[in-house]
């Protein structure tokens, strides 16, 4: 399938391919939907096996950002950047300055910050070239580590799911299996441990998993088996596509609720979860704490305000669960319908002419 066909299929507006003449930077910026405003989405750096895989990830992640911002009430569209490279070997000042110049060239249409493989200090290198970066370190006027509110939102979302399934948000005595204990998963483990949950953790980096297990008294699991352990809650916090026709039949948890983006390999996988009686918390709602944080930064970051906005996530999930029950659909489709209704309402609203600015 060609690029235009993929854009048509996903509803994308623009795709930009960027390279610098030194050959350091190879990046793709995907803009999905600008109904709500300029697009806001992080930049991922990853050693993709091919150009096609990099493009596929950019398009899918950009679409998810539209859904995430619309669901949580942000007035920003959805977009995403991916840098094709190894974050452990290829990062330097020139790469991010080159990226910053491409971002500036879009004139504010794309605002970006951290994602998998990038950290807030990386975007300090962009500052001489562009003002359209967020998630900067606090000392640079930014919100700092966006994974703090992402993990907090996932924690609150898990409690909402427990209440939906078991009638109580109580974590004491519940078992949570955490796949991936990086920036988000580790912080999530801290919240859960504090409230008495039993934890099972796994990460492809065995040393990181061992550190987290020791810190929180968690049981270690093999990364290839973490999805299938006995637990009340499965929390995916690594890369996407882990919920699919092969894995779903083997999941024992009654709830899937985690911080990873694009957990479903296909929309049909949400139906498979529903058919198995597993409650799925749509990822773009439960993990919205990070985008809430950086969106607040654009207004002049207020930590208390951003935390308060993140605390709305359980209410959003309860709305999704209600729609799913009332309309007899899976929770992913319910979330999509909730988002579609907001986007359509804003499109109609924009038909009102506001006049010309003085």
Buried (B, 14 or more C-beta within 10 A) or exposed (E): EEEEEBBEEBEBBBBBBBEBEEEBBBBBBBBBBBBBBBBBBBBBBBBBEEEEEBBBBBBBBBBBBBBBBBBBBBBBBBBBBBBBBEBEEBBEEEBBBBBBBBBBEBEEBBBBBBBBBBBBEBBBBBBEBBEBBBBBBEEEEBBBBBBBBBBBBBBBBBBBBBBBBEEEBBBEEBBBBBBBBBBBBBBBBBBBBEBEBBBBBBBEEEEBBBBBBEBBEBEBBEBEEBBBBEBBBBBBBBBBBBBBEEBBEEBEBBBBBBBBBBBBBEEEBBBBBBEEEBBBBBBBBBBBBBBBBBBBBBEEBEBEEBBEBBBBBBEBBBBBBEBBEEEEBBBBBBBBBBBEEBBEEBEEEEEEEEEEEE
